[in-house]
Structure formats: structure tokens, C-alpha cells
Amino acid sequence: MANPLNIYTGPESLKKYYDPDHQPLLPLVEIPEKLNPFVQDNVRIYAKMMSCLPANNIKSLPSLNMLQSDSIDEDTKTIVEYSSGSTAVSMSIIARVLHNISDTRAFLSNKTSEAKLRMMRFFGLSITLFGGPSQPEPTDPRGGIQRAQQMAEEGSEVVNPNQYTNQALLKQLPNMSVFCAGMGTAGTMTGIGQYLKQNKDSIVRVGVCTVPGDRVPGPRAYALLAPIDFHWKEAVDSIEEVGSSDSYRLSMLLSREGLICGPSSGFNLQGLYNFLQKRHDQGTLDDLADHDGKIHCVFLCCDLPYQYLDEYFSKLEPESFPPMKNSNLLNVDLYRYDEKWEIEAADALSQLYGSATALYASPALLNSEAMILDLRSTSDYSRSHLPGAINLPLRTLSEASIGAFEDADVLEAQWLELEAVFTSNQPHGSALSIPSLKQYIVTLICYDGDTSRIGTSILRAKGVSAFSVRHGVRGGGLGRASSVEKPAEETDRILLPTAIAA
């Protein structure tokens, strides 16, 4: 290996990083026995982790090969390609690395997922959508493949490398009995399949196509392979068909076991399962065994699952995923929190009155720029409260309430009520209207500090300078417990810090 420490330095560092000759061999990992239904038949199944390439997908290798071709010269300013995603992303990255070309364009079906479209734009691709079939025949003048070619013919500065007329050159795979890969444009299968057969005639090459009418990102239905110019039929010994639900399910199971891969990887594995099951049923499975008596099978893991996550949840049954607790919180408590907005009682008193000793004044004067919103019940507020505080009792809050961050239902109810209270549709001039609140530094008080912290988050999201008092009244820093009864002859009792009230 030319680069045993796997370090890339100097002006050519990125070029070397994307050059397979400077990379360690990609991992070939045997899958767990729980995912190998033929383990008792001496079958061993390995995943070739093409997703470990620098661009995290198998298409970076043919993209590298295409962009190293003589069709790219110093006059080339734009790369244009039809692609379902991985090839175009790889081209965009490698065009920058090899040629400093930043303008890569892709023609995609309007049925491409929003996640994939965003991913491609994230990598700087300019996208043109087309209608009709999502996987048009290569020769169809209405499809993206022909549109990409037409654009390249319009000017010398635009090049269409056209992955559909190039063979994907991959590094040599270890000894095996069976090789399995999906077939989209058949370039990968043609390149690897022919190479393997030339080096070991006994290898059985299994190509996998989608079930007619179904769709998995990358591969195609068998009928759509007819117009492809590759001599792919010479590179395949058996054809299997696989549907999308099995593909997504197996991909998810592989990922959960540590072999993180996208749906086309599950697609390839299911195709291998189908082939092995047929040979098992025919009684010819043992004929595939190598000299050690074992049947070594390899399938390709082509990319990662993240861009397809929405599709996993639409393709698979809800039971495939662990339940989500407290899902009611997905639509509430939407704004951010900041520790700086939650202050200690002593700091709150200084902010409100200048200092705690200012409460001795008769009457104690609240700073003109300060406002206090006391969220406790009217009865508790009447027993004791800070001078100048405004009572804003909440229907969802009482002294007996469970803490909002201890119970999702309480958090949901309190957030919804506070969000409704602090809306811009308060009567004009109301003290609780957002324009009015923006004139003050607002301090919120409750029993334990949690509810006021929620209110602070909401007010801050609306542009109000707001703070909450950590631990609320129960923290003791603002005064005696709010449950202290007020003698009938007393007037409303001021809520003083414990040390002062004592």
C-alpha cells in the first residue's frame, strides 16, 4: 500500500485522497449470523463497503474515472449529467478537486425526494427537473439523459462525461463464490462482473433488478435495461428481482447491526438471498462451494441511508420502528432556551429593585424599566407577592402542579396556554401585548421556576427581553413558601426574601 498511514498532505492532498491507489482497501465485512439465513449451509456473506469511499458512495469511482478522461480540458467550465443523485454529487466534488470546476449541473426527475434535492444543492449542484418517468430509457429524447447530452453539444465549455458509456473500474475484490450487485445502468455490474470472470471463471455473478412498477434508488426494472449499450448480459449469470419494502427493511437491519448503508444495499442483499434460496431449493447450493467447502458471497453496499430516511418511514410498517414517547412535544415548546435567561433570586431582586435592601422602602419601588409577571394562582398571589408584580394566573398551573419538565402533558398544556397569552392579538395598549412588553425587562415568577422558564423562552422568541427566576418561589430566595396563610386582618402581604421576611 502506497500510503500506509492514510495521511494526505500538500497541494495535491485532495487529489490523492480521492485516488484509490492512495487509499487502503475498502472494508469487506462478514454480516452477522442473525442476518444470514444460510449460515447452516456453509454460506458466508460479506458486505463490500463502497460507502467508505471519500464521497461515501460507489459512484465516486466511475466519476473519478470519467473526470480523468481526455474530454475534460482547460476550456471546460461546466459539467452536466443526468443522475439519481450519487453520481452527480460525486462529480460535483471531484470536478472541484481535479479541475477546480465549480459549475456542475444535474437533470433529475420531479419525483426525486426533497431530502435528496436538498442534499444535491448542499453540494453545490444546479438542478433542472424533468417530468414523466423517473427512470427514462437512455435513448428517450424526453428524458434527462438526452437533455444532458444536448446541453453538452451546445457549447465547447460544457462537458457531459456520460456515465452511461463508461465502465466503472473498481479495485479487485477478494476470492468469492458469488458476487451480487444491483443493476441501474449496469455499468458497475458490467465492469466488476467481466473482471471477476476473467480472473476466476467459477464465480457466479448475480444481477438484481427492481420488481416491475416498484422503485428503489439506483437500480432499474429489467425491461429498462434493454436500451443500454453496455454488454451487461455477458457480465451476469443470473437475474433476481427485488421490491422496495425488502430493500429498505434489510438496509435498516444492516445499519442497526453496524453496517450503515442505504436501500440499494438491502436491495442487493435481498437479491443474493433470492438466488441462494433458489439454489437451495434446487439442491445445487453446494455446487457453489469454494475449495474450503464454504460458499463465499459478496454484495455491494453502495451508499448511506441518511438521504432516504423519509422513504424508510413511508415504505416500512410503523412497527418497524421503536415507539416515540412524548410525541405530543413535537408541536410545542418550539423555541430555544438559554441558561443566561434563568437567573438566581438575588440577581433578580437587584435587577428589579436595585438591591434586596430596597424592599425595606415604603413603598418599595420597582425599577421603571422592569416588569414582573407572577404566574401563580390568584389566591397565592394575594397571600404574598413582590411589590409591583402583575398577576397572570394560568389555568394550567397551581401549587400542586407537577413540574413541566417532569410531565410532557403538563409541558404541552402550559406552553400552549402561554403561547396563546403572549400573542400579538392582545388588545392594543394591553400590558400583555408584545409591543408593550418590549418596553420592559420582564421577569417571570412561578412556583418552581419551570413554568416561568417556558414563558421566558416564548417571550424571547417574540423579541421581549425576559428572564425567569431559578427555582421560583419554592427556592426560598424570594420569600417564604407561598402556602403561608394570610391572617384575615392583614392586607396583601409583600413577598420578601426569607432573610428579610424573618
N, C-alpha and C positions, 0 to 999 in steps of 0.2 A: 504494500500500500504506500502510495507516494506521500501521504500526509497523515502519519500515524497518530499525531496529537490532535488532529481535526481543528487546526488553527488556520485562519485566513487573514493575511496582513498585506499591507502595501497598496499601491494604486490599483492593482488587479485583484484585490481581495474578493469582491463580489463575483467577478467572472470565475474565479477559482471555486468559490462557494457553490455556484450553480453547475460546475463542471463535474460530471460523475467520476472522472479519473482522479479528482482530488478529494472524493468523498469516500468514507468507509462503505462497505457493502450494506445494503438495506437489510433490516431485520427480517428473518424468516422464523416465525414463531408458531410452535405447535399449539393448537387451540385446546382448551380444557376438555377433559374427557366427557364432562356433562353436556358438551355441545357436539360430541362425536358419537352419533348413534351406531357407528360401525366399529367401535373400538374392539369389540369381542371378535371381529372378523380380521384382526391384524391390520386394520386400516389406521393410518396416521395422517392427520390433516394439518397442513401448515398454512398460515396466512403470510403472504408476502406483503410487507407493509410499505406499499408505494406512497402512502400518505406521509412517510417520514422524509420524503424529498423536501428540499428547501421551500418549495411553493406549496407543500402539503397535498399534492395531488399527482397522479400518474401522468397527466398531460404536460407536466413541465419538461419531460424528456423529449417528446416529439416537438414541443415548442422550441426547445433549445436547438434541436437538430434543424428545424425549419429556418430559424433566425440566423443560423450559421451558414445558410446557403448563399450562393452567388447572386441570388435575386435581390439581396439587401446590399445597397451601396451607399456612398456618401450623400447621394441625392435623395435618398428615401427619407421622407418626413412623417409618413403615416402608415400604420399597419392596420389592415381591416380584415376581419374574419367573422364567419358565422360560427357560433359555438353555443352550447348549452350552458357554458359558464367556466368550467375549469381550464379549457384551452385558452380562452380569451384572457382570463386572469393571468395565466402563466405567461402568455405572450406580452401582456402589458408590463409585467415585472421584468421579464428577460430582455425585452426591447430596450428598456431603460439601461439595464445592466450592460448589455453588449454594445448598443449603438447610441445610447443617450436619446432615444426616440420616445417622446412623452405622449404622442398622439396615437392611441390605439382605439380602434372603433369595433363595435360588435353588433351584429344583427341577431336579434332574439325574438322568439315568439312572444306575442302579447299574453300568452298563458303562463309565462315564467313567473315564479313566486316573487312576492315583494321582497322577501328576505334576500333572494339571490340577486335581484336587481340592485338592491342597496349595496350588497357586497361588491358587485362589479363596479358600481360608481365609487365606492370606497377606495378601490384600487385604481381609480382614475380613468376608467373606460367611458367612452362616449357611446351611448346605446341608441340604436334605432330598432323600433319594434315592427314586426310584421304580423298580419293576421293569417287565418287559415290554419292548416295542420301545424301542430307544434314541432313535428319531425317530418318536414317535407322531403321528397325524393331529391337527391343531389342535382338531378338534371331539370327539376321543375323551375321554369323561369319566374314563377311567382314566389319562390321560397328564398330564404335568407342566403343560402349558399351561392345562388346565381347572382343575387344582388351584390354580395361582397365581390364577386368576380367582376361584375360590370363596373363597380366603383373603381377597382384597380385599373381597369382598361381606360378610364377617363383621363388619367394623368400619370406622368412618369414618377411623381413624388409619392404615389400611393402604391403599396405592395400588398397583395393578398397571398401570404405564404401557402394557404390552402392545405390544411392538414389532411384533406381527403385524397391527396395524390402522393403522400409521403408515408413511408413505413416508419413506425415507431421503433427506434433502436434502443433496446434495453440491455442492461448488463446480464451476464449469464446467471441462470437460476441453478440451484443445487440439483443433484440427482433426484429424479422423481419417477413415479409410475404414471401419474395422471396430472395434467395441467388444465385448469379451468379458468376461463375469463369471459366476461360479458362482451357482446358484440353490438357496437353502435354503428360506427363507420367501418369496423372490422380491421382498422389499422393495427391496433395493439395485438389482436389475435393473429393477424397475418404475420407480423414481424416476429413475435415470440414463437408462434406455432411452427413456422418454417425453420427458424433457427434451432429449436429444440429437436425437431425431427431429423435435421441434418446431423445433429450430434448424438442422438440416441433414438434409434428407429422404433424402439419398443414403447416409447411414451405415447399415451393416448391423450389427444387434445380435445377438450370439451368446450364448445362454444355455447353461450347462453343468450337467448333472445327473450323478449317480453311476450307474455300472452297477448294475442291479438286484442286490441281495444283497451289494453291496460298500459300504464306508463310508469317507468322508473327512470330517474335522471341518468342519462348517458346511453344505455342500450336501446335497441330498437326491436320491433317485431320482425320476424323472419321475412315477411313479404317486402319490407322496406330495404332489405339488403340486396335485392335483385339488381338495382341500377349501379351499385358501387363497383368501381373499376378494379379494386384490389382482387388478386387471385385468392380470395379468402377461403374458397371451398377446398383448395389444396392444403390449407393450413388447419383444417378442422376434421376430426374423425367422428364426432358425434354432436348433435344439436339437442339442447334441452330448452324448454320454455318455463318461465317463472313469472308469477304475478307480483304485484306491488306489496300486498299485505305481508307475504312471506319475506320479501326483501327487507322491508322496514323492521319487521319483528326480529329477524336474525341479526340485522345490523345493530339494533338496540341491545340484544343479548350479548353480542360480541363486545360492544362498548362497555357494558356493565361488568364484564369479566376482565376488562383492561385492554382489550384490543379495539381502540377507539377508531371507528370507521363509519363511512356513510352508507346510504341504502344500496348503492351498486355493489358494495362488498357483501352484504347479506344476500343480494341477488346472485352473486357468483357462488356463494356457499350453498345456497339452496339448489342451484343448478348442479353442483357437484353431488349433493345429496340425491337428487333425482337420478343422476347417472349411476351412482353406486347402488341405489336401490334396484334399478332395472337389472344390473349385472348380478346382484344378489338373487333376485327372483329367477333369473335365467340359469343360475348355478355356475356362472362364469366369473364370479368376482375373484376367485383365487388365481385366475389366469393373469391378473394384473400384477401379481406379487413380484417384487424385485428379488435379487439373488439372496437377500437376507430373510426372505419369506414374508416380508411386510409390504403393504401397499402404501407407498408414499404419495400423497396427493397435495397439490399446491393450488390455492386460489388467490386471486389478487384483491388486496384491499386498496381501493383506488383513491379515496379522498376521505374527508372528515364529515361528521354528521351535522355540524352546527348550522350551516346554511339551510338545512332541511327540517329544522326542529318543528316548525308549524305543520309540516306534512306528516310527521310521525303521529301527531295528535289527531290528525284527520283520517289517517289510514288505519290506525290501530284502535282497538276497543278501549274504552275508559279503564277497564280492569287491568290493562297492561301497565298502568302507571300507579304508583302509590297515591293514596288519597291525600289531599291537601287540607290540613286543619286550619281553621280560622280563615277560610277563603272569603268570608264577608269583609275582611280588612283590605281586600284588593281595591275596593272602590271608595275607601275612606282613608283618613289620616294621610293625605296625599302630599303634604308639604314637608319641607326639611326642618330639622331641629338643629340647634347649636348650643353647646354647653355654655357659651358666653351669655346666652339669654336666660339662663337659670341662675339666680343669684341668692346668696345667703341672706338671712333675715336682717342681720346687722347692716349689710350693704344696702339692702332695700330701704331701711329706715333712714340711712344717711342720704340716699338718693331722693327720698320723698320729703324729708323734713330738714335736711341739712345735717342733722345728727340725732341720735336717740334722745339726748337730753332736751331737744327742742320740744319733745312731747310734754314736758313739765309746764310749758307756757299755757296760759289760759286766755283764749282758746289756743290749742296747738294749730299752727298754720301749715297747711300743705303748700309745698313749693308751687309757684304759679304755673310752671311748665309740666307739672306732674298730674297724673290721674290714677286713681286706684279703682279697680273693678273687683268687687268681692262677690265671688260666685256661689257662696254658701246660701243656705235657705234663709228666708226672711226672718224666721224665728231666731236662728243662730246669729244672724247679723244684728238683730235687735238687742240681743243679750250683750254683745260686745263687738266692736269694730274699730278699725283705725280711723282717726279723725279725717274727715273729708272723703272717706270711701263711698263709692256708689254701689248700691246693692244690685247685683244682676243674678237673681236666683235662677238656677237651671232646674227644669223638670226632671232631668236625668241624674241629678246629684243630690245626695243627702249625706248626713254624717255617717249613716250606716252603709253607704255605698262601698262596694268592692273597688279596689284601685283599678283605674282604667287600663293600666298596663299589665294587670293580672287577669283580666277577663276581656276577651275580644268583643263580646256583646256590649259590655259597658263602654269600651272604647268607641265602638261603632256608634252607639246611641249618643254619647257625649259629643263626638266630633260632628255628627250630623246636626245636632242642636246648635252648637257653637258656630258652625259654618252658616247655618240659617240666620243666626243672630247678627253675625258680622258680615252682612251682605250690603251691597251698595243701595238696596231699595228701602233702607230705613228712611223715615220721613225727613225731609230737608230740614237741616238745623238740629236734628236729634243728636244728643250727646253720643249716641252709639253709632252714628253714621260714620263711614270710613273717612270722609273729608274732615269731620270734626275730630275723630280720634287721631288723625295725622298731625294735629296741632299740639299734641301732648306726648310725653313719655309715659306710656301706660304700664302700670304694674298690676298683675292679676294675682289674686289670692284665693285659695280654696282650702279644703281640709288637709290634704296630704301632699299637695304640690303637683299631682299628676294632671288633674283637670285644667289647672291654670297653665301648665306646660303645653297642653294641647291648644288651648286658646291662644297662647303666645305664638305657637307655630302658625296658626291660621292668620293672626293679625300681621305677623311678619311677612307672610306671603302676599298680603294686601298692601304692603308698604307702610305699615304702622310700626313705630319704634316701641316694642313691647318687651316686657320681662315677666318672669314668673318667680315666685319665692319658693326656694327649695324646701321640701317637706311641709310647706303650708303652715296652717295654724297649729297642727299637731307637733311641729318641730320645736315648739316652745319659744322660739326666738321672737315671735310677735306677741306673745302674751299667754295667759292661762288657757287651758283647754276650753274650747267653745261650748262644752257641755255644762259649764258652771251656770247654775241658775241665777237669775237676777231677782233680788227681792222686789216685791211688788211696789214698794215705796221709792225704789231707785229709778232714776231716769236712765236712758240708754247708756250703757257702760262702755267707756272707751277701751278698746283692746290695746293694752300696753304690754311691752316686753315683760317677761316674767320677773326679772330683777327689779324693774320699776314698780310693777303692779304689786309686788310683795311688800 
